[in-house]
């Protein structure tokens, strides 16, 4: 199961996210749930880096499947829009395939 935690402050501004684990929907190389999650997460990170000026840090561990992004300050307009798009896509996967493969949580920090 892939667990994604999206971090926001008390005002609802995005502070980053953690994505951990492999979906386990199918065998490696055939897991469409894991591929969809990975595509959304990696595209969001790349888009934030290319299309915004947000200062952020990322970290990834292929073995555990962990990908982490943290903004140095709450996300501005463009990064917020990209984060909303990420959440929308992840919620779509969760609604289609269920909580056995993907769990999306929000945490106020």
JOPE-V359105 format. One record per backbone hydrogen bond with DSSP energy under -1.0 kcal/mol. NH is the residue of the N-H (numbers start at 1). CO is the residue of the C=O. E is the energy in kcal/mol with one decimal. If there is no record, write none. Layout:
nh = [NH/NH]
co = [CO/CO]
e = [E/E]
This chain:
nh = [2/3/4/5/6/7/8/9/12/15/16/17/18/19/20/30/32/35/36/37/38/39/40/41/42/43/44/45/46/47/48/49/50/51/52/57/59/61/65/66/67/68/69/70/71/72/75/80/81/82/83/84/85/86/87/88/89/90/91/92/93/94/95/96/97/98/101/102/103/105/107/109]
co = [101/20/103/18/105/16/107/13/9/7/7/69/5/67/3/27/30/31/32/33/34/35/36/37/38/39/40/41/42/43/44/45/46/47/48/70/68/66/61/61/19/59/17/57/15/55/14/76/77/78/79/80/81/82/83/84/85/86/87/88/89/90/91/92/93/94/98/98/2/4/6/8]
e = [-2.6/-3.0/-3.0/-2.5/-2.8/-2.7/-2.4/-2.2/-2.0/-3.4/-1.2/-2.3/-2.3/-2.5/-2.5/-2.6/-1.2/-2.2/-2.2/-2.5/-2.8/-2.5/-2.2/-2.7/-2.8/-2.2/-2.1/-2.3/-2.7/-2.8/-2.5/-2.0/-2.0/-3.2/-1.0/-2.7/-1.9/-2.7/-1.8/-1.2/-2.7/-3.0/-2.6/-2.4/-2.6/-2.7/-2.7/-2.8/-2.2/-2.0/-2.4/-2.7/-2.0/-2.1/-2.6/-2.5/-2.3/-2.7/-2.8/-1.8/-1.9/-2.6/-2.7/-1.8/-3.0/-2.1/-1.4/-1.3/-2.6/-3.1/-2.8/-2.6]
